Every structure is written in C-alpha cells, then in structure tokens.
Amino acid sequence: MEGRSPAQVFALVIGLTLVVAGILGFFYNASFGTGDGLQRDAVLGVLEVNGWHNVVHIASGVLGLAVAGSYGGARAYAIGLGVVYLLIAFLGFLAGDGDEIFKLIPVNTEDNVLHLLIGIAGVGAGLATPATTAPSTVRPASA
C-alpha cells in the first residue's frame, strides 16, 4: 500500500471490511422489522445485526471503496465516517447492551466498542493525512 495516504488505506480496508460484514450479516438476520417487532441475531455469536444494520455497513463500506483512490475523498470519508461512528458508539452506549438505536439498529457492548474503535481510527487516519498532497520533487521528462 505504498504511496497511499493513511486515509486511503483506512477507506480501502474499512470499506472492504464493512461490505463483507454487511453481506455476512444477512446470513444471520435479514429482517427489516422496527420497534417492538425488531429481530436480531449475533454474527459469530458476538455482533448484533439485522437488515438495517447490514445495509448501513454495506452502504458505508461501498462509499469507502468508491473514494479509496481519491486523496481528498478518502480524507473526507475517514474523518466523516469516524465522526459518524463515534456518534453511533455514543448512542449505542446510551441505549445499552442489547437495545437498539432509533428502534432500528440493534447494538450490544461489543458493537459499541467496535464502532468506537472504527471512529477513532477514522478520525486519526483523516487527521494524519494532510489536507493537500505534498508537491512532487520529480521533474517531468523533457522532450
């Protein structure tokens, strides 16, 4: 991954991971119920999912993969996703273990910790990537 910024690596790795996690999640629970009818299951017995949770993972992962090749896009994605996942972690910790966010997305403590780590990594990768690329010291070949 030489030549990629920290934000580009984050966008690629987290993007791919979220897409795979979202697809895998549908094998555990594909229900789109809400409120009291919300169904859930735990991926690998650990992370709570349902159809909504899976769609969020796939959508945020596809977005990461789409911008991974773009220096500025990857930086914006890393910071933006990081902030969103920090907010989701906060809301999840407020909801509590085994509850839902907005009566749609099931979460548990493991989910909340994972969301917190993704958020910290995203903001960190985004801030570790300068807002503009460094100027090149390579001279173009003369004709």
Secondary structure, DSSP 4 states (H G I P E B T S, - for coil): -TT--HHHHHHHHHHHHHHHHHHHHHHH------GGG---EEETTTEEE-HHHHHHHHHHHHHHHHHTT-HHHHHHHHHHHHHHHHHHHHHHHHH-TTEEETTTEEE-HHHHHHHHHHHHHHHHHHHHS-SSPPPP-PPPPP-
